[in-house]
Amino acid sequence: MIKGRASACGAGTIINAIATWKGSAFAIDLRTTAEVELSEEMDGIHGEITGGGDTTLIERCVELVLDIFDYVGGAYVKTSSEIPIARGLKSSSAAANATVLATLDALDEKMEPLEAVRLGVQATFDAGVTITGAFDDAAASFLGGIVVTDNKTTQLVKRVERDEDVVILVPEERVLTAKTNVERMKLIAPWVDLAYDLALEGEFEKAMTLNGFLYCAALDFNPEPMLRALGAGATGVSLSGTGPAFTALVGVDEVDAVIKAWDRLEGKIIRTKINNTGARVESC
C-alpha cells in the first residue's frame, strides 16, 4: 500500500464568475486535507468525508489522476476540513485540489499546477457540484494569493500576492451552488463586467464590493452585513460565491471593529488572512 497526503485552501470571492464566466478570488488560510491510500489489492475507489457528505467529487478526482498514470488497483480517500461546507467558501474546490495533489503524492508523480487545477475542475463538473467549473476558486485555492481568471477557457489572467486580514461571517444556512438561480445572475452580467475590469486594474476591494451588492440583489440576500462591515472600516466586502457567507478584507487596525459590527448578526465569525502559498503536500 502506498499513501499520499496534501491540503488546499478555501477561498473568498472577488468576482463571482457565474454571470459572465470571468472571475476573481483570493485564498484564505483555512484548509481541507486529503489522505489517499493506493493498493493493487484493492477494488474500486472508496471515499470518506469526516463529518459525512457526498464522496462523489473526491472519488472522481482520484479516478482521473489514476487514469492519467495508468495505475491498476484501487484507492481509499479521506478528507477533513476547516472550511464550512456549502457556505460559499470554496470547500469543493479545496477538496478537489487536495485530493488531486494527495493522489499525485501517493503515486510519486508531478503535474503542472494549473493542469492539476483543471483536473479538479473537470471532477467538479463530473460530480455536478458546479455551474462554471469554478476555475477562479480552484486556482486561488491551489496557487494562493489573489487570482483573476477566464473560467470558460480556464486561463489564469493575473495573480498577485497580498498580505491582508480577512473576516468571515458564516450563517448557519447552507446554499448549494448548483441549485441557485442562474437566470437571475445572468441579468446582472453587464455590471459584473464593470467589477471584473476593476479587478484587472488591481482595485480588488472596489471590485468585490460591487460584486457583493450585485449578487445580493440577484440572489435575494440582505446586504446589511456588507454595509455594517464598510461602516466599521473594511476596505472591501462581498457575498462569497452564492452565499450565504460574507468575506471582508480588513486592515489590521479595523479587524476588531468589523468583528464587533457583525457580532449582533446571526452566524459564526472567523478571523483569518489571505494565504499566498496555496496547496501543499503534507507529511503522512
C-alpha positions as a Markdown table, in Angstrom:
| # | Residue | x | y | z |
|---|---|---|---|---|
| 1 | Met | 0.0 | 0.0 | 0.0 |
| 2 | Ile | 1.2 | 3.5 | -0.9 |
| 3 | Lys | 0.0 | 6.7 | 0.7 |
| 4 | Gly | -0.2 | 10.4 | -0.1 |
| 5 | Arg | -1.4 | 13.4 | 1.9 |
| 6 | Ala | -2.0 | 17.0 | 0.8 |
| 7 | Ser | -4.0 | 20.1 | 1.7 |
| 8 | Ala | -5.5 | 23.1 | -0.2 |
| 9 | Cys | -7.0 | 26.4 | 0.8 |
| 10 | Gly | -10.6 | 27.7 | 0.9 |
| 11 | Ala | -11.2 | 31.0 | -0.9 |
| 12 | Gly | -13.3 | 34.1 | -0.9 |
| 13 | Thr | -14.9 | 35.8 | -3.8 |
| 14 | Ile | -13.9 | 39.0 | -5.6 |
| 15 | Ile | -15.9 | 38.3 | -8.7 |
| 16 | Asn | -18.4 | 35.5 | -8.9 |
| 17 | Ala | -18.0 | 34.1 | -12.4 |
| 18 | Ile | -21.5 | 32.7 | -12.9 |
| 19 | Ala | -22.8 | 35.8 | -14.6 |
| 20 | Thr | -20.0 | 36.2 | -17.1 |
| 21 | Trp | -17.6 | 33.2 | -16.9 |
| 22 | Lys | -14.9 | 35.7 | -15.7 |
| 23 | Gly | -14.0 | 35.5 | -12.1 |
| 24 | Ser | -11.6 | 36.5 | -9.3 |
| 25 | Ala | -10.9 | 35.0 | -5.9 |
| 26 | Phe | -8.4 | 35.0 | -3.0 |
| 27 | Ala | -7.1 | 32.1 | -1.0 |
| 28 | Ile | -7.9 | 32.1 | 2.7 |
| 29 | Asp | -5.9 | 30.4 | 5.5 |
| 30 | Leu | -8.5 | 27.6 | 6.1 |
| 31 | Arg | -7.6 | 24.2 | 4.7 |
| 32 | Thr | -9.1 | 20.9 | 3.5 |
| 33 | Thr | -6.7 | 17.9 | 3.9 |
| 34 | Ala | -6.9 | 14.8 | 1.8 |
| 35 | Glu | -5.3 | 11.4 | 2.6 |
| 36 | Val | -5.1 | 8.8 | -0.2 |
| 37 | Glu | -4.1 | 5.2 | 0.0 |
| 38 | Leu | -3.5 | 3.1 | -3.1 |
| 39 | Ser | -3.2 | -0.7 | -3.4 |
| 40 | Glu | -3.1 | -3.1 | -6.3 |
| 41 | Glu | -5.1 | -5.5 | -4.0 |
| 42 | Met | -8.0 | -3.0 | -3.5 |
| 43 | Asp | -11.0 | -2.9 | -5.8 |
| 44 | Gly | -12.7 | 0.4 | -6.8 |
| 45 | Ile | -12.3 | 3.8 | -5.3 |
| 46 | His | -13.9 | 4.5 | -1.9 |
| 47 | Gly | -14.2 | 7.9 | -0.3 |
| 48 | Glu | -14.9 | 9.2 | 3.2 |
| 49 | Ile | -15.5 | 12.7 | 4.5 |
| 50 | Thr | -15.0 | 13.5 | 8.1 |
| 51 | Gly | -18.4 | 14.6 | 9.4 |
| 52 | Gly | -20.2 | 13.0 | 6.5 |
| 53 | Gly | -21.1 | 14.1 | 3.0 |
| 54 | Asp | -21.2 | 13.1 | -0.7 |
| 55 | Thr | -17.9 | 11.5 | -1.7 |
| 56 | Thr | -18.6 | 11.6 | -5.5 |
| 57 | Leu | -16.2 | 14.5 | -6.1 |
| 58 | Ile | -13.2 | 13.2 | -4.2 |
| 59 | Glu | -13.6 | 9.7 | -5.7 |
| 60 | Arg | -13.8 | 11.2 | -9.2 |
| 61 | Cys | -10.6 | 13.3 | -8.5 |
| 62 | Val | -8.7 | 10.1 | -7.6 |
| 63 | Glu | -10.1 | 8.3 | -10.6 |
| 64 | Leu | -9.0 | 11.0 | -13.1 |
| 65 | Val | -5.4 | 11.1 | -11.7 |
| 66 | Leu | -5.1 | 7.3 | -11.7 |
| 67 | Asp | -6.3 | 7.1 | -15.3 |
| 68 | Ile | -3.7 | 9.6 | -16.4 |
| 69 | Phe | -0.9 | 7.5 | -15.0 |
| 70 | Asp | -2.4 | 4.1 | -15.9 |
| 71 | Tyr | -2.5 | 2.9 | -12.3 |
| 72 | Val | -4.0 | -0.5 | -11.9 |
| 73 | Gly | -5.6 | -1.0 | -8.5 |
| 74 | Gly | -8.0 | 0.5 | -6.0 |
| 75 | Ala | -7.9 | 3.5 | -3.7 |
| 76 | Tyr | -9.3 | 4.9 | -0.5 |
| 77 | Val | -9.5 | 8.7 | 0.0 |
| 78 | Lys | -10.5 | 10.6 | 3.2 |
| 79 | Thr | -10.9 | 14.3 | 3.6 |
| 80 | Ser | -11.2 | 16.6 | 6.6 |
| 81 | Ser | -11.8 | 20.3 | 6.5 |
| 82 | Glu | -11.6 | 23.6 | 8.4 |
| 83 | Ile | -13.8 | 25.2 | 5.7 |
| 84 | Pro | -17.5 | 25.4 | 6.4 |
| 85 | Ile | -19.4 | 23.4 | 3.8 |
| 86 | Ala | -21.9 | 24.9 | 1.3 |
| 87 | Arg | -21.3 | 28.5 | 2.6 |
| 88 | Gly | -19.6 | 30.0 | -0.5 |
| 89 | Leu | -16.0 | 29.5 | 0.9 |
| 90 | Lys | -14.9 | 27.1 | -1.9 |
| 91 | Ser | -15.0 | 23.9 | 0.0 |
| 92 | Ser | -15.5 | 21.8 | -3.1 |
| 93 | Ser | -12.5 | 23.4 | -4.9 |
| 94 | Ala | -10.3 | 22.8 | -1.9 |
| 95 | Ala | -11.4 | 19.2 | -1.6 |
| 96 | Ala | -10.7 | 18.6 | -5.3 |
| 97 | Asn | -7.3 | 20.2 | -5.2 |
| 98 | Ala | -6.2 | 18.5 | -2.0 |
| 99 | Thr | -7.4 | 15.1 | -3.4 |
| 100 | Val | -5.6 | 15.5 | -6.7 |
| 101 | Leu | -2.4 | 16.6 | -5.0 |
| 102 | Ala | -2.6 | 13.8 | -2.5 |
| 103 | Thr | -3.1 | 11.2 | -5.2 |
| 104 | Leu | -0.1 | 12.6 | -7.1 |
| 105 | Asp | 1.9 | 12.3 | -3.9 |
| 106 | Ala | 0.9 | 8.7 | -3.4 |
| 107 | Leu | 2.0 | 7.9 | -7.0 |
| 108 | Asp | 5.2 | 10.0 | -6.6 |
| 109 | Glu | 4.2 | 11.9 | -9.7 |
| 110 | Lys | 4.2 | 15.6 | -10.6 |
| 111 | Met | 1.8 | 17.8 | -12.6 |
| 112 | Glu | 1.9 | 21.4 | -13.6 |
| 113 | Pro | -0.1 | 23.4 | -11.0 |
| 114 | Leu | -2.7 | 24.7 | -13.5 |
| 115 | Glu | -3.1 | 21.3 | -15.1 |
| 116 | Ala | -3.8 | 19.9 | -11.6 |
| 117 | Val | -6.3 | 22.6 | -11.1 |
| 118 | Arg | -8.0 | 21.8 | -14.4 |
| 119 | Leu | -8.2 | 18.2 | -13.4 |
| 120 | Gly | -10.0 | 19.1 | -10.2 |
| 121 | Val | -12.3 | 21.4 | -12.2 |
| 122 | Gln | -13.2 | 18.5 | -14.5 |
| 123 | Ala | -14.1 | 16.4 | -11.5 |
| 124 | Thr | -16.4 | 19.1 | -10.1 |
| 125 | Phe | -18.2 | 19.2 | -13.4 |
| 126 | Asp | -18.5 | 15.4 | -13.5 |
| 127 | Ala | -19.8 | 15.4 | -9.9 |
| 128 | Gly | -22.4 | 18.1 | -10.6 |
| 129 | Val | -21.3 | 20.5 | -7.9 |
| 130 | Thr | -20.5 | 23.5 | -10.1 |
| 131 | Ile | -22.0 | 25.8 | -12.7 |
| 132 | Thr | -18.9 | 27.3 | -14.4 |
| 133 | Gly | -16.3 | 24.8 | -13.1 |
| 134 | Ala | -15.2 | 27.5 | -10.6 |
| 135 | Phe | -11.7 | 27.7 | -12.1 |
| 136 | Asp | -11.2 | 31.0 | -10.3 |
| 137 | Asp | -11.9 | 29.5 | -7.0 |
| 138 | Ala | -9.8 | 26.4 | -7.7 |
| 139 | Ala | -6.9 | 28.5 | -9.0 |
| 140 | Ala | -6.9 | 30.6 | -5.8 |
| 141 | Ser | -7.1 | 27.5 | -3.6 |
| 142 | Phe | -4.2 | 25.8 | -5.4 |
| 143 | Leu | -1.9 | 28.7 | -6.2 |
| 144 | Gly | -2.7 | 31.0 | -3.2 |
| 145 | Gly | -2.9 | 34.8 | -3.4 |
| 146 | Ile | -5.4 | 36.7 | -5.5 |
| 147 | Val | -6.3 | 35.4 | -9.0 |
| 148 | Val | -8.2 | 36.8 | -11.9 |
| 149 | Thr | -9.3 | 34.2 | -14.4 |
| 150 | Asp | -11.3 | 33.3 | -17.6 |
| 151 | Asn | -13.3 | 30.3 | -16.5 |
| 152 | Lys | -14.6 | 29.4 | -19.9 |
| 153 | Thr | -11.1 | 29.0 | -21.3 |
| 154 | Thr | -9.6 | 28.0 | -17.9 |
| 155 | Gln | -6.9 | 30.6 | -18.3 |
| 156 | Leu | -5.1 | 32.4 | -15.4 |
| 157 | Val | -5.2 | 36.1 | -16.4 |
| 158 | Lys | -3.5 | 37.6 | -13.3 |
| 159 | Arg | -2.1 | 36.6 | -9.9 |
| 160 | Val | -0.9 | 38.8 | -7.1 |
| 161 | Glu | 0.1 | 38.2 | -3.5 |
| 162 | Arg | -1.3 | 40.3 | -0.8 |
| 163 | Asp | -0.9 | 40.3 | 3.0 |
| 164 | Glu | -4.3 | 41.2 | 4.4 |
| 165 | Asp | -6.6 | 40.2 | 7.2 |
| 166 | Val | -9.9 | 38.6 | 6.3 |
| 167 | Val | -13.0 | 38.5 | 8.5 |
| 168 | Ile | -15.8 | 36.0 | 7.5 |
| 169 | Leu | -19.4 | 35.9 | 8.6 |
| 170 | Val | -20.7 | 32.3 | 8.3 |
| 171 | Pro | -24.5 | 32.0 | 8.7 |
| 172 | Glu | -25.9 | 28.6 | 9.7 |
| 173 | Glu | -27.9 | 28.0 | 6.5 |
| 174 | Arg | -26.3 | 26.2 | 3.6 |
| 175 | Val | -26.6 | 27.1 | -0.1 |
| 176 | Leu | -25.6 | 24.6 | -2.8 |
| 177 | Thr | -24.1 | 26.4 | -5.8 |
| 178 | Ala | -25.5 | 24.0 | -8.4 |
| 179 | Lys | -29.1 | 24.7 | -7.2 |
| 180 | Thr | -29.0 | 28.5 | -7.4 |
| 181 | Asn | -30.9 | 30.7 | -9.9 |
| 182 | Val | -28.6 | 31.1 | -12.9 |
| 183 | Glu | -31.0 | 33.2 | -14.9 |
| 184 | Arg | -31.3 | 35.9 | -12.3 |
| 185 | Met | -27.5 | 36.0 | -12.1 |
| 186 | Lys | -27.2 | 36.4 | -15.9 |
| 187 | Leu | -29.3 | 39.6 | -15.7 |
| 188 | Ile | -26.5 | 41.4 | -13.8 |
| 189 | Ala | -23.8 | 40.5 | -16.2 |
| 190 | Pro | -23.1 | 44.0 | -17.7 |
| 191 | Trp | -22.4 | 45.3 | -14.2 |
| 192 | Val | -20.4 | 42.3 | -13.1 |
| 193 | Asp | -18.2 | 43.1 | -16.1 |
| 194 | Leu | -17.5 | 46.5 | -14.6 |
| 195 | Ala | -16.4 | 44.9 | -11.4 |
| 196 | Tyr | -14.2 | 42.5 | -13.3 |
| 197 | Asp | -12.5 | 45.4 | -15.0 |
| 198 | Leu | -11.8 | 46.9 | -11.6 |
| 199 | Ala | -10.2 | 43.6 | -10.6 |
| 200 | Leu | -8.0 | 43.6 | -13.7 |
| 201 | Glu | -6.8 | 47.1 | -12.6 |
| 202 | Gly | -5.9 | 45.8 | -9.2 |
| 203 | Glu | -8.8 | 47.5 | -7.5 |
| 204 | Phe | -9.8 | 44.3 | -5.7 |
| 205 | Glu | -11.6 | 45.9 | -2.8 |
| 206 | Lys | -13.8 | 48.0 | -5.0 |
| 207 | Ala | -14.4 | 45.0 | -7.4 |
| 208 | Met | -15.5 | 42.7 | -4.6 |
| 209 | Thr | -17.8 | 45.3 | -3.0 |
| 210 | Leu | -19.6 | 46.0 | -6.3 |
| 211 | Asn | -19.8 | 42.2 | -6.9 |
| 212 | Gly | -21.3 | 41.8 | -3.5 |
| 213 | Phe | -24.1 | 44.3 | -3.9 |
| 214 | Leu | -24.9 | 42.9 | -7.3 |
| 215 | Tyr | -25.1 | 39.3 | -6.3 |
| 216 | Cys | -27.0 | 40.1 | -3.1 |
| 217 | Ala | -29.7 | 41.7 | -5.3 |
| 218 | Ala | -29.7 | 38.8 | -7.8 |
| 219 | Leu | -29.9 | 36.1 | -5.1 |
| 220 | Asp | -32.1 | 38.0 | -2.6 |
| 221 | Phe | -29.6 | 38.3 | 0.2 |
| 222 | Asn | -29.8 | 41.1 | 2.7 |
| 223 | Pro | -26.8 | 43.4 | 2.1 |
| 224 | Glu | -26.8 | 44.6 | 5.7 |
| 225 | Pro | -23.6 | 42.6 | 6.6 |
| 226 | Met | -21.8 | 44.5 | 3.8 |
| 227 | Leu | -23.0 | 47.9 | 5.0 |
| 228 | Arg | -22.0 | 47.1 | 8.6 |
| 229 | Ala | -18.5 | 45.9 | 7.5 |
| 230 | Leu | -17.9 | 49.0 | 5.4 |
| 231 | Gly | -19.1 | 51.2 | 8.2 |
| 232 | Ala | -16.6 | 49.6 | 10.5 |
| 233 | Gly | -13.7 | 50.2 | 8.1 |
| 234 | Ala | -13.5 | 47.2 | 5.9 |
| 235 | Thr | -11.7 | 48.0 | 2.7 |
| 236 | Gly | -13.7 | 45.5 | 0.7 |
| 237 | Val | -16.6 | 43.1 | 1.4 |
| 238 | Ser | -18.7 | 40.7 | -0.7 |
| 239 | Leu | -21.1 | 37.9 | -0.6 |
| 240 | Ser | -18.8 | 34.9 | -1.2 |
| 241 | Gly | -19.8 | 32.7 | -4.1 |
| 242 | Thr | -23.5 | 32.2 | -4.0 |
| 243 | Gly | -23.5 | 32.7 | -0.2 |
| 244 | Pro | -24.5 | 32.7 | 2.4 |
| 245 | Ala | -21.1 | 33.7 | 3.8 |
| 246 | Phe | -19.7 | 37.2 | 3.5 |
| 247 | Thr | -15.9 | 37.9 | 3.4 |
| 248 | Ala | -14.3 | 41.2 | 4.2 |
| 249 | Leu | -10.8 | 42.4 | 3.5 |
| 250 | Val | -9.8 | 44.4 | 6.5 |
| 251 | Gly | -6.8 | 46.4 | 7.7 |
| 252 | Val | -5.3 | 45.1 | 10.9 |
| 253 | Asp | -6.4 | 48.1 | 12.9 |
| 254 | Glu | -10.1 | 47.6 | 11.8 |
| 255 | Val | -10.4 | 43.9 | 12.4 |
| 256 | Asp | -11.9 | 44.2 | 15.9 |
| 257 | Ala | -14.4 | 46.9 | 14.7 |
| 258 | Val | -15.6 | 44.7 | 11.8 |
| 259 | Ile | -16.0 | 41.7 | 14.2 |
| 260 | Lys | -18.0 | 43.9 | 16.6 |
| 261 | Ala | -20.2 | 45.2 | 13.7 |
| 262 | Trp | -21.0 | 41.6 | 12.7 |
| 263 | Asp | -21.3 | 40.3 | 16.3 |
| 264 | Arg | -25.0 | 41.1 | 16.5 |
| 265 | Leu | -25.8 | 39.2 | 13.3 |
| 266 | Glu | -26.6 | 35.5 | 13.2 |
| 267 | Gly | -23.7 | 33.3 | 12.3 |
| 268 | Lys | -20.2 | 32.4 | 13.2 |
| 269 | Ile | -17.4 | 34.9 | 12.7 |
| 270 | Ile | -13.9 | 33.7 | 11.6 |
| 271 | Arg | -10.8 | 35.8 | 11.5 |
| 272 | Thr | -8.2 | 34.6 | 9.1 |
| 273 | Lys | -5.9 | 36.1 | 6.4 |
| 274 | Ile | -5.1 | 35.8 | 2.7 |
| 275 | Asn | -2.9 | 32.7 | 2.1 |
| 276 | Asn | -0.2 | 33.3 | -0.5 |
| 277 | Thr | 1.2 | 29.7 | -0.7 |
| 278 | Gly | -1.8 | 27.6 | -1.7 |
| 279 | Ala | -1.9 | 23.8 | -1.9 |
| 280 | Arg | 0.9 | 21.7 | -0.5 |
| 281 | Val | 1.9 | 18.1 | 0.1 |
| 282 | Glu | 1.7 | 17.2 | 3.8 |
| 283 | Ser | 3.7 | 14.6 | 5.7 |
| 284 | Cys | 1.9 | 11.3 | 6.1 |
